[in-house]
């Protein structure tokens, strides 16, 4: 049986295009709208050690994603692989 290794470049899987529809657009916009609240809820009860634990080697921590505005976090994350 071959050994399976995780490809951490795709923590939620590779992008798979989906057909566009108005209904799907409404769903996407709702996901974007409620993402900050979902992220805040996810880290609300974590202690400092948990907040400082990256999800993978050289990965982001909840401190970075939870306390930085997305306008800073996303472009920085896309450009800087040392985070």
C-alpha positions as CSV (number, residue, x, y, z in Angstrom):
1,X,0.0,0.0,0.0
2,X,1.6,3.4,-1.0
3,X,2.3,5.9,1.7
4,X,0.0,8.9,1.4
5,X,1.5,12.3,2.2
6,X,-0.5,15.5,2.7
7,X,0.1,18.3,0.3
8,X,0.0,21.3,2.7
9,X,-0.2,23.7,-0.2
10,X,-3.9,22.7,-0.5
11,X,-5.2,22.4,3.1
12,X,-8.8,22.3,1.9
13,X,-8.1,20.6,-1.4
14,X,-7.3,21.8,-4.9
15,X,-9.6,24.3,-6.6
16,X,-12.3,22.8,-8.7
17,X,-14.2,25.2,-11.0
18,X,-17.9,25.3,-10.6
19,X,-20.5,26.6,-13.1
20,X,-21.6,30.1,-12.4
21,X,-25.2,30.9,-11.3
22,X,-26.9,33.7,-9.5
23,X,-27.8,31.3,-6.7
24,X,-24.1,30.2,-6.3
25,X,-23.0,33.9,-6.4
26,X,-25.4,34.6,-3.5
27,X,-23.9,31.6,-1.6
28,X,-20.4,32.8,-2.2
29,X,-21.2,36.3,-1.0
30,X,-22.8,35.0,2.1
31,X,-19.7,32.8,2.8
32,X,-17.5,35.9,2.5
33,X,-19.8,38.0,4.6
34,X,-19.9,35.6,7.5
35,X,-16.2,34.3,7.3
36,X,-14.9,36.9,9.9
37,X,-17.5,35.9,12.4
38,X,-16.8,32.2,11.8
39,X,-13.1,32.7,12.2
40,X,-13.6,34.7,15.4
41,X,-15.8,32.0,16.8
42,X,-13.3,29.3,15.9
43,X,-10.5,30.9,17.9
44,X,-12.5,32.4,20.8
45,X,-11.7,29.7,23.4
46,X,-8.1,29.0,22.3
47,X,-5.3,29.7,24.8
48,X,-2.1,31.6,23.8
49,X,-0.2,28.5,23.0
50,X,-2.9,27.3,20.7
51,X,-3.1,30.7,19.0
52,X,0.6,30.5,18.3
53,X,0.6,27.0,16.8
54,X,0.8,27.0,13.0
55,X,-1.4,24.7,11.1
56,X,1.7,23.4,9.3
57,X,5.4,23.9,9.4
58,X,6.1,27.6,8.4
59,X,2.3,28.1,8.3
60,X,0.2,30.9,9.6
61,X,-1.0,31.1,13.2
62,X,-4.5,32.0,14.4
63,X,-2.9,35.2,15.9
64,X,-1.9,36.4,12.4
65,X,-5.2,35.5,10.8
66,X,-7.4,36.5,13.8
67,X,-5.9,39.9,14.4
68,X,-5.0,41.1,11.0
69,X,-7.5,42.7,8.6
70,X,-7.9,40.5,5.5
71,X,-6.7,43.4,3.4
72,X,-3.3,43.0,5.0
73,X,-3.3,39.2,5.7
74,X,-4.3,37.9,2.3
75,X,-1.9,39.9,0.1
76,X,1.0,39.3,2.6
77,X,0.2,35.6,2.7
78,X,0.2,35.4,-1.0
79,X,3.5,37.2,-1.4
80,X,5.5,36.2,1.7
81,X,6.0,32.4,2.2
82,X,8.0,32.9,5.3
83,X,5.0,33.6,7.5
